[in-house]
Amino acid sequence: MIQTLLYGLTIGAILYFFAIGLSITFGTMQIINFAHAMVYALGVYFLISFMPMVQGSFPLATVFAIVAVIPVAYLMERFIIRRLYGESLDYAMIATYALLLIGTDVIKFIWGNTPQPISDPIGVSFQLFGIDIPMYRAVVVLLAVVVFVGLRLFFTKSIVGKIVVAALEDTEGVRCLGINVDKYFSMVFILGSALAVLGGILYAPIATAEPYMGHDILLIAFAVVIVGGMGNLTGTFVSAFLLGMVLAITGRYWSQAADTMVFVVMAAVLIFRRSDA
Amino acid sequence: MSNLNSNSTLSGVTATKRITIYRDMVLIAAGFFALSPLLAMHRVTDFMIFCIFVMSFDLLYGYMGRLSFGQMLYLGTGVYVSTLFSLHFSPNPILSLMAGVVGGAIVAGILGLIVVGLDGASFALTNLAFNQVGFFLIGSAFQKVTHGEDGISAGVEPWGFLDFANEYVAFGFVLLCLLLTFYVLRILTSSPYGIVIRSIKENESRVKFLGYNTFFYKWLTFVLAGAFAALAGTLYTLYVGFVSPTFIGPLNNVEVIFAALIGGAGNLFGALIGGILFMTMKDTLSTHIPQWEWVLGVLLLVIVFWLRGGVTGLIRTIYNYGKEKMAKRAAVEVEKG
């Protein structure tokens, strides 16, 4: 049971990394970004390519992969997403979905179709209440908490974060202060993409790397964003761990039903939320 | 949208309007007949079923402005309800068809109560989520009944002259269903009901202020779209005879979205043209390039950035441009005397 709970926490952490970018993009730009799943998978494949260059050092390869994804995210933001600001939501959704289709095929073209396993970079486990717990998973959960605290500080203390939070509330108002909102949105978009890559890389040793890995998590991450409230950063954190738990506990008894259970929770939340709106 | 008011009266559809509808239906039938020697007849039948599905999606997206990423759920419901009905209750094709359509409408009616109150992103994604749930129920949870990934053969048997093994009968029947769908949707979208749903697309709160119960209108549209999607699904059951969870796969939603967009959303002709274009593209590309989804992606980007009206929009722009030029030339000639 403890192992299930720990698994839930780990999945929750990964979901948090992924969903935070989606949530920010939606909150600031009103755009549902399907291409987030592409960035997520791309980061993992970059890691696979960089691993041999840095003598198999996982943390170093992770840093390189994140750095390598930044220009991709920038180009996407600059040439596709920025052109769709303030346009109808449908077109933005369709355009980012198109990016996901293209990106997935590019990944298949470069790295092939077959799933590639990535070994546990720590490979040590420790004992807790007489149960073996892989150190790696504990590190992932810890990292999520660190990122959460870091983001909180970023959004409450730093000037960039404050501008973004203000713009989440009232984009026009911030623009009227003479602040170039687009520039800050662009920064936050890249930050979100980098966190998604981090999530993907941390998840890869638990599962495997395959071109459609982003598709699988995307839907669940959308559920996280909807349950947590779009653009609500603390809500995203809480709902990521909550739905991670739902996934783990359902998966323990009936693995194929895990995803479905998440959507059932989401539907329930939607129904109840509407009643008080 | 310019003829929104001129062609419709409060009582519904005028006589001239009705004549243009019949003319359009003859044109469509002629078009599909003309296509069948070019491609093969069985492929055209396939195309027509897909076109019905695209029209059902277009009612929801093109006319009411609600983008759903989960329309496959209703197609799949039609497919599986009719298949299971034919196996367990009656092999009669017409009864199976009706069962499938009613099943799709019921599922849409229940889920619609939850979904319709949402807007924009939540609407699209919740539909996608429900589609995923349906896929799971068909593919895994009720594996004993549906045979999961292995698929299942329908138990439909010929009834009178309705034998779907006969190419011509299948073609005729599907064409009939397509024309019926076109007729019903055409009448509906140009009726007062149609004006209300188009107005919901433009500005829902204003429609609400006018005293319309927008929730009901949206729900009704959702159910209609679900029922017509289920009709397309049952036709797949009758025609293909073998069904598998790909008919309810959430990843296939992009196909119908793409078809509606490339043809031109909010326009039944656009839906038909889009359906044919997409199917032709899929057939030719998938035989030449093993990975062809990126082509779909690139074309979608082209549509979003430069070709919002789709093919029908493009034709209309060219036509209007030509008309303007002609008018100018005529004006110049008049001036010259």
Contacts between the chains, C-beta under 8 A, distances in Angstrom:
chain1	res1	chain2	res2	distance
A	26	B	121	6.7
A	32	B	121	4.6
A	32	B	124	7.2
A	32	B	125	7.2
A	80	B	301	7.4
A	83	B	305	7.0
A	84	B	304	7.6
A	89	B	67	7.8
A	89	B	120	4.7
A	89	B	121	6.0
A	90	B	61	7.6
A	90	B	65	7.9
A	90	B	67	4.4
A	90	B	124	7.9
A	91	B	304	4.9
A	91	B	308	7.7
A	93	B	67	6.7
A	93	B	69	8.0
A	93	B	121	7.2
A	93	B	124	6.3
A	94	B	67	7.9
A	94	B	257	6.6
A	94	B	261	6.9
A	94	B	300	5.8
A	94	B	303	7.8
A	94	B	304	5.7
A	95	B	300	7.0
A	95	B	301	6.0
A	95	B	304	4.5
A	95	B	305	7.6
A	97	B	254	6.4
A	97	B	297	7.9
A	97	B	300	7.1
A	98	B	296	7.5
A	98	B	297	4.1
A	98	B	298	7.3
A	98	B	300	3.7
A	98	B	301	4.9
A	98	B	304	7.2
A	99	B	297	6.8
A	99	B	301	7.6
A	100	B	297	7.6
A	101	B	254	7.2
A	101	B	293	4.7
A	101	B	294	6.1
A	101	B	296	5.8
A	101	B	297	3.6
A	101	B	300	7.5
A	102	B	293	7.9
A	102	B	294	4.6
A	102	B	297	3.8
A	102	B	298	6.5
A	104	B	293	6.9
A	105	B	291	5.0
A	105	B	293	5.4
A	105	B	294	3.8
A	105	B	297	7.4
A	106	B	294	7.1
A	108	B	291	5.9
A	109	B	291	6.8
A	215	B	251	7.1
A	219	B	125	7.9
A	219	B	128	6.5
A	219	B	129	6.5
A	219	B	132	6.0
A	219	B	250	7.8
A	222	B	125	4.7
A	222	B	128	7.6
A	222	B	129	7.5
A	223	B	125	8.0
A	223	B	129	6.4
A	226	B	122	6.1
A	226	B	125	6.5
A	226	B	126	7.5
A	230	B	121	7.3
A	256	B	136	6.6
A	256	B	140	4.1
A	256	B	141	7.5
A	257	B	136	6.9
A	257	B	140	7.4
A	257	B	141	6.9
A	259	B	132	6.3
A	259	B	136	6.7
A	260	B	132	7.0
A	260	B	133	4.9
A	260	B	136	4.5
A	260	B	137	7.6
A	260	B	141	7.9
A	263	B	129	4.0
A	263	B	130	7.0
A	263	B	132	6.1
A	263	B	133	5.2
A	264	B	133	7.2
A	266	B	126	7.3
A	266	B	129	6.0
A	267	B	114	6.1
A	267	B	126	7.1
A	267	B	129	7.2
A	267	B	130	7.5
A	270	B	114	6.5
A	270	B	118	6.8
A	270	B	122	7.1
A	270	B	126	6.4
A	271	B	114	5.9
A	274	B	117	5.5
